[in-house]
Amino acid sequence: MERQRQYVGIDLHRRRSVIVRRDDDGSTLSCVRVDNVDLDAFSAEIAAAGEHPEVVLEATYGWVRHERRMTGRGEEPRLRPVAAGR
């Protein structure tokens, strides 16, 4: 059976971020809070979404290093301006 594509939403904050994974049906698969200094934990949450997940970052601070790290692993994160959600 083929694994469904997963979507990752990341709400970046200064010290901690919330990472949510969802499937094609919109069901929440996980929702975790990670410390931004723990880049391995951050990466592991994204990797849990499988190969080539769609990743969206919502941030006003500190997103550059995470975006660069994801891009370096071949992921294509999208930056969503905070004001767009209001």
C-alpha positions as CSV (number, residue, x, y, z in Angstrom):
1,M,0.0,0.0,0.0
2,E,1.4,3.4,-1.0
3,R,1.8,5.9,1.8
4,Q,-0.3,9.1,1.6
5,R,1.5,12.4,1.0
6,Q,1.9,14.3,4.2
7,Y,1.9,18.0,4.9
8,V,3.9,19.8,7.5
9,G,3.0,23.1,9.0
10,I,5.6,24.9,11.2
11,D,4.8,27.8,13.4
12,L,8.2,29.3,14.3
13,H,8.7,31.2,17.5
14,R,11.8,32.7,19.1
15,R,12.6,29.7,21.4
16,R,10.2,26.9,20.5
17,S,8.1,26.0,17.5
18,V,5.0,23.9,16.9
19,I,5.2,21.3,14.1
20,V,2.0,19.7,12.8
21,R,1.8,16.9,10.3
22,R,-1.4,16.1,8.4
23,D,-2.4,13.6,5.7
24,D,-4.2,14.1,2.5
25,D,-7.6,13.9,4.3
26,G,-6.6,16.7,6.7
27,S,-6.3,14.4,9.7
28,T,-3.7,15.5,12.2
29,L,-1.0,12.8,12.5
30,S,1.1,14.6,15.1
31,C,1.4,18.0,16.8
32,V,4.6,18.6,18.8
33,R,6.5,21.5,20.3
34,V,10.3,21.5,19.7
35,D,13.1,23.7,21.0
36,N,14.6,25.6,18.1
37,V,18.1,25.0,19.2
38,D,17.6,21.2,18.9
39,L,17.9,21.1,15.1
40,D,18.0,17.3,15.1
41,A,14.6,17.0,16.8
42,F,13.3,19.6,14.4
43,S,14.6,17.7,11.4
44,A,13.3,14.4,12.8
45,E,9.7,15.7,12.9
46,I,9.9,16.7,9.3
47,A,11.5,13.5,8.2
48,A,8.7,11.6,9.9
49,A,6.4,13.0,7.1
50,G,8.2,10.8,4.6
51,E,9.8,11.6,1.3
52,H,9.1,15.1,-0.1
53,P,6.4,16.4,2.2
54,E,5.0,19.8,1.5
55,V,6.3,22.1,4.2
56,V,4.9,25.6,5.1
57,L,6.7,27.9,7.5
58,E,4.8,30.6,9.3
59,A,7.3,32.9,11.0
60,T,8.3,36.4,11.9
61,Y,11.7,35.4,13.5
62,G,14.4,32.9,13.1
63,W,13.2,31.1,10.0
64,V,16.3,31.6,7.8
65,R,18.4,28.9,9.4
66,H,15.6,26.3,9.3
67,E,14.7,27.2,5.7
68,R,18.4,26.8,4.7
69,R,18.7,23.5,6.5
70,M,15.5,22.1,4.8
71,T,16.6,23.3,1.4
72,G,20.0,21.7,1.9
73,R,18.2,18.3,2.4
74,G,16.3,18.8,-0.8
75,E,13.0,19.9,0.7
76,E,11.2,22.9,-0.7
77,P,9.7,24.9,2.2
78,R,7.3,27.7,1.5
79,L,7.3,30.8,3.7
80,R,3.8,32.0,4.6
81,P,3.6,35.5,5.8
82,V,1.9,35.8,9.2
83,A,-0.4,38.5,8.0
84,A,-1.8,36.2,5.3
85,G,-3.6,34.1,7.9
86,R,-5.5,37.0,9.3
